[in-house]
Amino acid sequence: MIRVNSGAFCRTAAISLLLLAAVTGCKPAPTTSEGISGAAKPDKTTAEVSADWQWLFNGESVEAWTNKSGKPIGEQWQIIDNALVLTAAGGSDIVSKQSFTDFELELEWQIAASGNSGIFYKVSSEGWSGGLEYQLLDDDNYPGHDNPIHFTASLFDIYAPQVDAHLPAGSWNHTRIIVRHPQVEHWLNGKLVLQFELGSADWQQRAANSKFAPKHDIATAEPGHIMLQDHNDKIAFRQIRVRAL
């Protein structure tokens, strides 16, 4: 794991401005420490997370994550400006050490132009299978993806989002996933974009016609892990937190 802090120059400049203001009596202009693609750093801190939430990534540590072999995550995953960034292909999917049954997951993500990735949940540790994929995509530019069941915030290859709430590549998007088995909700940028019921007749039909068939008994009521995908494209995540429901 490599940690990079590109804000050192910004902090030095900010200190200089403050010293200048003290001498001249003028109020310095506000400064910000820039994150990936110019996005401001998030303002949440560990102290602001209530007792029922827990961090999976708060910008400082990847202790909550491992690769599928139980080893530390690959060096292609780096902490850059308080974000967990897949900088190059070969970092492998990473999985949460802890598993969850009913839960609420929140995080922010930023995808590169023409990028493709996903957030998996309810992933079984037996062969790392059975998970559901909340699709992450550059909907505007990704080649060949013109099927709504592959758009951002879809349940990949099964359910399309009912509302288009995505922001363009390079922007920070906010995702919430809520599982109260058998009910599941996908949220994107403050909007409920998809609801479905695991095990329903509609679910069974759609899953049987998806790439997951014939193993469409995915996402049972059993606990499962959260997984962040290495799809060979640059993707950044930050402020990843979860709570049991």
Long-range contacts (C-beta under 8 A, 24 or more apart in sequence): 1-62, 1-72, 1-73, 1-75, 1-77, 1-78, 1-79, 2-75, 2-78, 2-79, 3-78, 3-79, 3-80, 4-78, 4-79, 4-80, 4-81, 5-80, 5-81, 6-34, 6-80, 6-81, 7-33, 7-34, 7-41, 7-81, 10-34, 33-81, 34-81, 35-80, 35-81, 35-82, 35-83, 35-238, 36-80, 36-81, 36-83, 36-85, 36-110, 36-236, 37-110, 37-170, 39-110, 39-171, 39-172, 41-81, 41-82, 42-82, 42-108, 42-238, 42-239, 44-239, 49-241, 52-243, 52-244, 53-241, 53-242, 53-243, 54-241, 54-242, 54-243, 55-240, 55-241, 56-96, 56-107, 56-226, 56-240, 56-241, 56-242, 57-84, 57-107, 57-237, 57-238, 57-239, 57-240, 58-239, 58-240, 58-241, 59-83, 59-238, 59-239, 62-94, 64-96, 64-97, 64-98, 65-94, 65-95, 65-96, 65-97, 65-228, 66-94, 66-95, 66-97, 67-92, 67-93, 67-94, 67-95, 68-92, 68-93, 68-95, 68-128, 76-230, 80-236, 82-238, 83-110, 83-236, 83-237, 83-238, 84-228, 84-236, 84-237, 84-238, 84-240, 85-234, 85-235, 85-236, 85-237, 86-117, 86-228, 86-230, 86-233, 86-234, 86-235, 86-236, 87-234, 88-234, 89-230, 89-232, 89-233, 90-230, 91-230, 92-230, 93-120, 93-128, 93-227, 93-228, 93-229, 93-230, 94-227, 94-228, 94-230, 95-123, 95-125, 95-128, 95-225, 95-226, 95-227, 95-228, 96-225, 96-226, 96-227, 97-225, 98-225, 99-125, 99-223, 99-224, 99-225, 100-179, 100-223, 100-224, 100-225, 100-226, 100-242, 100-244, 101-179, 101-181, 101-221, 101-222, 101-223, 101-224, 101-244, 102-179, 102-180, 102-181, 102-244, 102-245, 103-178, 103-179, 103-242, 103-243, 103-244, 103-245, 104-176, 104-177, 104-178, 104-179, 104-242, 104-243, 104-245, 105-175, 105-176, 105-177, 105-178, 105-226, 105-240, 105-241, 105-242, 106-174, 106-175, 106-176, 106-239, 106-240, 106-241, 106-242, 107-174, 107-175, 107-237, 107-238, 107-239, 107-240, 107-241, 108-172, 108-173, 108-174, 108-175, 108-237, 108-238, 108-239, 109-136, 109-172, 109-173, 109-175, 109-235, 109-236, 109-237, 109-238, 110-170, 110-171, 110-172, 110-173, 110-235, 110-236, 111-136, 111-137, 111-138, 111-169, 111-170, 111-173, 111-233, 111-234, 111-235, 111-236, 112-138, 112-169, 112-170, 112-233, 112-234, 112-235, 113-138, 113-141, 113-169, 113-170, 114-138, 114-141, 114-142, 114-143, 114-169, 114-233, 115-142, 115-169, 115-231, 115-233, 115-234, 115-235, 116-142, 116-145, 116-231, 116-233, 117-228, 117-229, 117-230, 117-231, 117-233, 117-235, 118-156, 118-229, 118-231, 119-175, 119-177, 119-226, 119-227, 119-228, 119-229, 120-226, 120-227, 120-228, 120-229, 121-177, 121-179, 121-224, 121-225, 121-226, 121-227, 122-179, 122-218, 122-219, 122-220, 122-222, 122-224, 123-224, 123-225, 123-226, 123-227, 124-222, 124-224, 124-225, 125-225, 128-225, 128-227, 129-215, 129-218, 130-215, 130-218, 130-219, 130-220, 130-224, 131-218, 131-219, 131-224, 131-225, 131-227, 132-156, 132-184, 132-218, 132-219, 133-157, 133-229, 134-175, 134-177, 134-186, 136-229, 136-235, 138-168, 138-169, 139-164, 139-166, 140-168, 140-169, 141-169, 152-188, 153-186, 153-187, 153-188, 153-193, 153-194, 154-186, 154-194, 155-184, 155-186, 155-194, 155-196, 157-210, 157-211, 157-212, 158-196, 158-203, 158-206, 158-207, 158-210, 158-212, 159-194, 159-196, 159-206, 160-194, 161-186, 161-188, 161-193, 161-194, 162-193, 162-194, 163-188, 163-191, 163-192, 163-193, 164-193, 165-189, 165-190, 165-191, 165-193, 172-238, 178-245, 179-245, 180-245, 181-221, 182-221, 184-219
